[in-house]
Amino acid sequence: MSEDVAGTEALAGLKVVEFSAAMAGPWIGRFLTYYGAETIRVESKQRPDVVRLYIPPRSPELGTQPQLSPWFTDWNTGKLFVALDLTRPRAVEVARRLVARCDVVIENYSSGVMDKLGLGYGDLQRVNPKLVMLSTSGYGDHGPCHRYVTWGPNVEALAGLSKLSGFPWREGAITQYAYPDPLSALHGLFAVMCALDHRTRTGKGQYISLSQFETTVSALGDVMMEFLVNGREPERPGNRSAHAAPHGCYRCAGDDRWCAIAVSSDAEWAGLRAALGDPAWTRDPKFATTGARLENAEELDGHIEEWTRDRTDYDVMTSLQNAGVPAGVVQNAEDLLHHDPQLHARGFFEEIEHVKKGPVLATGVPLGLKGTPGHSGPAGAAMGQDNDHVFRSLLGMTPQEIRECTEDGAIEATDPEVRDGG
């Protein structure tokens, strides 16, 4: 990182190169870019990222729209994009030149791929001895499974998360989201910042091998302790709690509207009784203590839902919160965007300029730096959109070098409509 950086952003002057796909790698670069890092993402039209294969669900007749994926927008805003066919030696040489001028490399290809390409840590360290390189994959860089290809949902099941999700009378369930991806990305972001701090103090770079399997297992610490200490596999609790009753999601008026309620003390129970108008059933001895309420949780849930189902979810939440009872609406995306006063007050949603759609609204980066707040650059870049700027202006390649690499197929040409501003 340059010592005389004049920018006010927290990471101004930091240079990052990404060899990445999907979310686990790109999300790290997204955070770094948001706070001022220059991030160059290397892609190939021969092997496009899965989020580049987006087909609009409401207009499937349009076919693949590589620049319009909302995931691509969320995870890649503000980066520079070059297109290299890394199976060609000249492309590998150009990639090494990119790495020689950078501080950090982030890659989340399958374990061993970068080594096969001639872009492993040993190769890159020779051109940049102070390099910090993060490799994040399903199993890390060694062990009996490290060559296996994984996806977030696979890792979620392997780590035991799926067994814990869902209701006790059903099979386990995945979250319908690649939960290990953002979890490992946040671990990776922290690891990169630690390595950069170490380099500042010692002048030495280092290699980081992150296992998405391990980061997911580490998030289940209390579950592991249950088995280690008591020798018991934890049961799948659904919405129930071993320490609170009522505790669950209760149906409210409207289509698929719910409110979560949790009562874990006698004071909260008194508040709930008051909010409900102190009906006769609340004075039954079977609900007098937390232990009694836990023993009769199913009957208690029925009484609670008799009250909630004729009221709106926000009315239930407000009434209970005013009475000192923990309660919250089970919000959907529309609620978060239009009805949540906390997110609105903090300006969480950010307007981003998309190169094809104009201004679009997206979730912000929730790291909260007050002294050096970040911002998002433009979204929706095409593959190779920044070829000329990166290769000519940043690397200093001559027009002849660029032309020869393009003719060779090492540099993949930018689409004509992108070059022409279409």
C-alpha positions in Angstrom: 0.0 0.0 0.0 1.3 3.4 -0.9 2.7 5.5 2.0 1.6 8.9 0.6 -2.0 8.1 -0.1 -4.1 11.3 0.0 -7.5 9.7 -0.1 -9.8 9.9 3.0 -11.2 6.3 2.5 -10.0 3.8 5.1 -8.4 1.5 2.4 -7.3 4.1 -0.1 -4.2 2.9 -1.9 -4.8 -0.8 -1.2 -4.6 -2.8 -4.4 -6.4 -6.1 -4.7 -6.6 -8.7 -7.5 -9.5 -11.2 -7.5 -9.6 -14.6 -9.1 -13.1 -15.5 -7.9 -16.6 -16.7 -8.5 -20.0 -16.7 -6.8 -20.0 -15.1 -3.4 -17.3 -16.4 -1.0 -14.5 -14.6 -2.7 -16.2 -11.6 -4.4 -17.9 -10.5 -1.1 -14.5 -9.9 0.5 -13.4 -7.8 -2.5 -16.7 -5.9 -2.3 -16.1 -4.9 1.3 -12.5 -3.8 0.5 -13.6 -1.9 -2.5 -16.4 -0.1 -0.6 -13.7 1.4 1.7 -11.4 2.6 -1.0 -9.4 -0.4 -2.3 -8.7 -0.7 -6.0 -10.0 -4.2 -6.8 -9.4 -5.8 -10.2 -11.4 -8.9 -10.9 -10.1 -11.4 -13.4 -12.8 -13.3 -15.4 -13.0 -15.4 -18.5 -15.7 -15.7 -21.1 -14.7 -19.3 -21.5 -15.7 -20.1 -17.9 -18.1 -17.4 -16.8 -19.0 -17.0 -13.1 -22.3 -18.6 -12.2 -23.9 -15.2 -11.4 -23.0 -14.1 -15.0 -25.5 -16.8 -16.2 -28.5 -14.9 -14.8 -31.8 -15.2 -16.7 -34.4 -12.7 -15.6 -37.2 -14.9 -14.0 -39.9 -12.5 -15.2 -38.5 -12.3 -18.7 -36.9 -15.6 -19.5 -37.2 -14.9 -23.2 -34.4 -12.4 -22.9 -32.0 -15.3 -22.2 -28.7 -14.9 -20.3 -28.1 -11.3 -19.1 -24.5 -11.3 -17.7 -24.7 -7.7 -16.4 -28.1 -7.8 -14.7 -27.8 -10.4 -12.0 -28.8 -8.8 -8.6 -26.2 -11.0 -6.9 -23.5 -9.8 -9.3 -24.5 -6.2 -8.4 -24.5 -6.9 -4.7 -21.2 -8.7 -4.6 -19.1 -6.9 -7.2 -20.0 -3.2 -7.3 -17.2 -0.8 -7.8 -14.6 -3.2 -9.0 -12.6 -3.1 -12.3 -13.1 -6.1 -14.6 -10.6 -7.7 -17.0 -11.0 -10.8 -19.1 -8.1 -13.3 -19.4 -8.1 -16.9 -20.6 -5.8 -18.2 -17.9 -5.3 -21.5 -19.8 -3.0 -19.5 -22.1 0.6 -18.8 -21.0 0.5 -15.1 -22.0 -2.6 -14.6 -19.9 -0.8 -16.1 -16.9 2.1 -13.7 -17.5 -0.3 -10.7 -17.6 -2.0 -12.0 -14.4 1.4 -12.1 -12.7 2.1 -8.6 -13.8 -1.2 -7.5 -12.2 -0.2 -9.3 -8.9 3.3 -7.8 -8.9 1.7 -4.3 -8.4 -1.0 -5.4 -5.8 -1.1 -5.9 -2.1 -3.7 -8.7 -1.8 -4.9 -11.6 -4.0 -8.3 -13.2 -3.2 -9.2 -16.5 -4.9 -12.0 -19.0 -4.3 -11.4 -21.5 -7.0 -11.4 -25.2 -6.1 -8.3 -26.2 -4.2 -5.3 -26.7 -6.5 -6.6 -24.8 -9.5 -4.4 -21.7 -9.0 -1.3 -24.0 -8.7 -2.2 -25.8 -11.9 -2.5 -22.4 -13.7 0.9 -21.3 -12.4 -0.7 -18.8 -10.1 -0.2 -20.5 -6.8 1.2 -18.6 -3.8 4.7 -19.9 -4.5 4.5 -18.6 -8.1 3.1 -15.2 -7.1 5.4 -14.7 -4.1 8.3 -14.7 -6.5 6.9 -11.7 -8.3 5.6 -10.0 -5.1 7.4 -11.1 -1.9 5.2 -9.0 0.3 2.0 -10.4 -1.1 -1.0 -11.3 1.1 -2.9 -14.1 -0.6 -6.2 -15.5 0.6 -7.5 -18.9 -0.8 -10.9 -19.8 0.4 -12.4 -23.2 -0.6 -14.7 -25.8 0.8 -12.0 -27.7 2.7 -8.9 -25.6 2.6 -5.6 -26.6 1.0 -4.9 -30.0 2.5 -6.7 -33.0 4.1 -8.4 -36.0 2.6 -11.2 -34.0 1.1 -9.5 -30.8 0.0 -9.7 -31.7 -3.8 -13.5 -31.9 -3.6 -15.6 -29.2 -5.2 -18.2 -27.8 -2.8 -21.1 -25.3 -2.8 -22.5 -23.4 0.1 -25.6 -25.7 0.6 -23.3 -28.8 0.6 -21.1 -27.3 3.3 -24.2 -26.3 5.3 -25.3 -29.9 5.4 -21.8 -31.3 6.1 -21.3 -28.9 9.0 -24.4 -30.1 10.7 -26.4 -26.8 10.3 -29.1 -28.5 8.2 -29.7 -31.1 10.9 -30.4 -28.3 13.4 -32.8 -26.4 11.2 -36.5 -27.0 10.9 -39.2 -28.5 13.1 -38.6 -31.5 15.3 -41.2 -33.7 13.6 -39.8 -33.1 10.2 -36.5 -33.8 8.4 -33.8 -31.1 8.7 -33.8 -28.3 6.3 -31.2 -26.0 4.6 -31.6 -22.3 4.8 -32.2 -21.8 1.0 -29.2 -19.5 1.1 -25.5 -20.4 0.8 -25.0 -19.5 4.4 -21.3 -20.7 4.5 -20.4 -18.2 1.8 -21.0 -14.9 3.7 -19.8 -16.6 6.9 -16.5 -17.5 5.4 -16.2 -14.2 3.6 -16.4 -12.3 6.9 -13.8 -14.7 8.3 -11.7 -14.1 5.2 -12.0 -10.3 5.4 -10.8 -10.4 9.0 -7.9 -12.7 8.1 -6.8 -10.4 5.3 -6.8 -7.3 7.5 -4.8 -9.3 10.2 -2.2 -10.3 7.5 -2.0 -6.7 6.3 -1.4 -5.4 9.8 1.3 -8.1 10.3 2.9 -7.0 7.0 2.9 -3.3 8.1 4.8 -4.3 11.3 7.2 -6.9 9.8 7.3 -6.3 6.1 6.3 -9.9 5.4 3.4 -11.1 3.4 1.7 -14.5 3.9 -0.6 -17.1 2.6 -4.1 -17.6 4.1 -5.8 -21.0 3.6 -9.5 -20.7 4.6 -11.8 -23.7 4.9 -15.5 -22.8 4.5 -16.4 -26.1 6.2 -14.4 -25.1 9.3 -15.8 -21.6 9.5 -19.3 -23.1 9.4 -18.6 -25.7 12.1 -17.0 -23.0 14.2 -20.3 -21.1 14.2 -22.0 -24.1 15.9 -19.9 -23.9 19.0 -22.7 -24.4 21.5 -23.9 -27.4 19.6 -20.5 -29.0 19.7 -20.2 -28.3 23.4 -23.5 -30.1 24.1 -22.0 -33.3 22.6 -18.5 -32.8 24.1 -19.8 -32.1 27.6 -23.0 -34.2 27.8 -22.5 -36.8 25.1 -25.9 -35.9 23.6 -26.8 -34.9 20.1 -28.9 -31.7 20.4 -32.5 -32.0 19.3 -33.9 -29.9 16.6 -36.1 -27.4 18.5 -37.9 -25.6 15.7 -39.2 -22.4 17.2 -39.3 -23.7 20.8 -36.8 -22.8 23.5 -35.6 -24.8 26.5 -35.6 -21.6 28.6 -38.6 -19.5 27.4 -42.3 -19.9 26.8 -44.2 -18.7 24.9 -41.4 -18.8 22.3 -42.2 -19.0 18.6 -43.7 -17.4 15.5 -47.4 -16.7 15.8 -49.8 -16.3 12.9 -51.3 -12.8 12.5 -54.0 -11.3 10.3 -53.2 -11.3 6.6 -51.5 -13.6 4.1 -48.4 -15.3 5.6 -48.0 -12.7 8.3 -46.3 -13.7 11.6 -44.9 -12.2 14.8 -42.1 -13.7 16.9 -42.7 -13.6 20.6 -40.3 -14.7 23.4 -41.1 -14.7 27.2 -38.2 -15.7 29.4 -39.1 -14.2 32.8 -42.0 -13.7 35.1 -41.8 -9.9 34.5 -42.2 -10.5 30.7 -45.1 -12.9 31.5 -46.8 -10.2 33.5 -46.3 -7.8 30.6 -47.8 -10.3 28.1 -50.8 -10.9 30.4 -51.4 -7.1 30.6 -51.1 -6.7 26.8 -53.7 -9.5 26.3 -56.1 -8.0 28.8 -55.3 -10.5 31.5 -57.7 -13.2 30.2 -58.8 -15.9 32.6 -56.6 -18.6 31.1 -53.4 -16.7 32.0 -54.2 -17.2 35.7 -54.3 -21.0 35.4 -51.6 -22.6 37.6 -50.2 -24.5 34.6 -48.9 -21.1 33.3 -47.8 -19.6 36.7 -44.0 -20.2 36.3 -41.5 -20.6 33.5 -41.2 -24.3 34.3 -45.0 -24.8 34.1 -45.2 -22.8 30.9 -42.5 -24.9 29.3 -44.3 -28.1 30.3 -47.5 -26.8 28.7 -46.0 -24.9 25.8 -48.2 -26.4 23.1 -51.4 -25.4 24.8 -49.9 -22.0 25.6 -49.1 -21.5 21.9 -52.7 -22.1 21.0 -53.9 -19.4 23.4 -51.3 -16.9 22.1 -52.3 -17.5 18.5 -56.0 -17.0 19.3 -55.0 -13.4 20.2 -52.5 -12.7 17.4 -54.4 -14.1 14.5 -57.0 -11.3 14.4 -54.4 -8.6 14.7 -51.8 -7.3 12.3 -48.2 -8.3 12.9 -47.0 -4.8 13.5 -49.9 -4.2 16.0 -48.9 -7.3 17.9 -45.3 -6.3 18.0 -46.0 -2.7 19.1 -48.5 -3.8 21.8 -46.1 -6.3 23.3 -43.0 -4.2 23.1 -44.9 -1.4 24.8 -45.6 -3.9 27.6 -41.9 -4.9 27.9 -42.3 -8.2 26.0 -39.7 -9.1 23.3 -41.6 -9.3 20.0 -40.8 -8.7 16.4 -42.5 -9.0 13.0 -41.2 -11.8 10.8 -40.4 -9.3 8.0 -40.1 -10.0 4.3 -38.1 -8.0 1.8 -40.8 -5.4 1.2 -41.0 -4.8 5.0 -37.3 -4.3 5.2 -37.2 -1.9 2.3 -40.3 0.1 3.1 -41.4 -0.4 6.7 -38.4 -0.8 8.9 -37.7 2.5 10.7 -34.3 1.3 12.0 -32.9 0.5 8.6 -34.3 3.7 7.2 -32.9 5.9 10.0 -29.4 4.5 9.4 -29.6 4.8 5.6 -28.9 1.1 5.2 -30.2 0.9 1.6 -27.9 2.6 -0.9 -28.6 3.9 -4.4 -26.0 2.6 -6.8 -25.5 3.6 -10.4 -25.9 0.6 -12.7 -24.3 0.9 -16.2 -27.4 -0.7 -17.9 -30.3 0.1 -15.6 -29.4 3.5 -14.2 -29.9 4.0 -10.4 -30.8 0.9 -8.5 -31.4 0.3 -4.8 -29.2 -2.2 -3.0 -28.3 -3.3 0.5 -25.5 -1.4 2.0 -22.2 -2.6 3.5 -22.9 -2.8 7.3 -19.4 -2.3 8.7 -20.2 1.1 10.1 -16.9 3.1 9.9 -17.9 6.6 11.0 -14.6 8.5 10.4 -14.1 7.0 7.0 -17.5 6.0 5.6 -17.4 4.1 2.4 -19.4 4.2 -0.8 -20.2 2.0 -3.7 -19.0 2.6 -7.3 -20.9 1.7 -10.4 -22.5 -1.7 -10.9 -23.2 -4.0 -13.8 -19.8 -4.1 -15.5 -19.3 -6.3 -18.5 -16.6 -8.9 -18.7 -13.4 -7.2 -19.8 -15.0 -3.8 -19.5 -11.9 -2.3 -18.0 -9.3 -4.1 -20.2 -7.9 -1.0 -21.8 -7.7 1.0 -18.5 -6.1 -1.8 -16.6 -3.7 -3.1 -19.2 -2.7 0.2 -20.8 -2.9 2.7 -17.9 -2.2 0.6 -14.8 0.2 -2.0 -16.2 1.8 0.2 -18.9 1.3 -2.4 -21.7 1.9 -1.1 -25.2 -0.8 -1.2 -27.8 1.2 -3.8 -29.6 1.5 -6.0 -26.5 -2.3 -5.7 -26.0 -3.0 -6.5 -29.6 -0.7 -9.5 -29.6 -2.2 -10.9 -26.4 -5.7 -10.3 -27.8 -4.9 -12.1 -31.1 -3.4 -14.9 -29.1 -6.6 -15.3 -27.0 -4.8 -14.5 -23.8 -6.7 -11.2 -23.4 -10.4 -11.7 -24.2 -11.7 -8.7 -26.2 -14.4 -6.5 -24.7 -17.7 -6.8 -26.3 -18.2 -4.1 -29.1 -21.3 -2.5 -27.5 -19.3 -2.0 -24.3 -16.4 -0.4 -26.1 -18.8 1.8 -28.0 -20.6 2.8 -24.8 -23.7 0.8 -25.6 
